[in-house]
Amino acid sequence: MRHDIESGPAYSLLNVTLEDGEEIRAEGGAMVSHGENVSMDTNATGGFLTSLRRSVFGGESFFQNTFAASGGEGDLTLAPPLPGDVAHEDLSDETVYVQSGSYVAGDTGLDVDTEFGGAKTFFGSEGLFLLRVSGSGPLFVSSYGAIKAVDLSDGESYTVDTGHIVAFEASADFAVRRVAGLKSTILSGEGLVCRFEGPGRVWLQTRSPDAFLSWLLPKIPQTTYANNNP
């Protein structure tokens, strides 16, 4: 599966070239365009319960679209919902955990489901459930802002604000905690962080949707009841 990513890191567009008979599964709403040799089939991947878990707990669409090339090569373009980057990773019988909303597309052989993250994720932006992508094949994830990959060696630790996590390999252990003491947690504006310990790769995003909403919402004029009821 050939691909290239253009217009990044602000407005990334994923271009995929499918060989005859090749398929890729994408998140609902991700398609921008496709050529005449590409067909699309929409289904609840993994069955009703898996799709329901993925939608309710993982923040992804209930239905996913499978694109297949027939009669020759087919071109397909995909894009994430937020302005940002797209990253590619080839999985080889391994598992990657992806934050809500960051899964764009992947090989049809990949299993996309949710997994209970335990009490240590309760206060994180990922909630109690994480989107788990496992198997072998290409995986494409998106971010809000640019993406930075950090490779951790065995035993190396790294701390990331929970709102800036895109994905991480299952080999990396993690725990959600306060950034420092109670005073720093309340006054620093940093909130909660996730401490990773290697080995493994962690993908970060340079912008946080939560931080943007915190900046934006106070600036939106509030319509009062009196204005609506003269």
Buried (B, 14 or more C-beta within 10 A) or exposed (E): BEBEBEEBBEEBBBBBBBEEEBBBBBBEEBBEEBBEBBBEEEEBBBEEEBBBBBBEBBBBBBBBBBBBBEEEBBBBBBBBEBBBBBBBBEBEEBBBBBBBBBBBBBBBEBEBBBBEBEEBBEBBBBBBBBBBBBBEBBBBBBBBBBBBEBEBEEEBEBEBBBBBBBBBBBBBBBEBBBBEEEEEBEEEEBBBBBEBBBBBBBBBBBBBBBBBEEEEEEEEEEEEEEEEEE
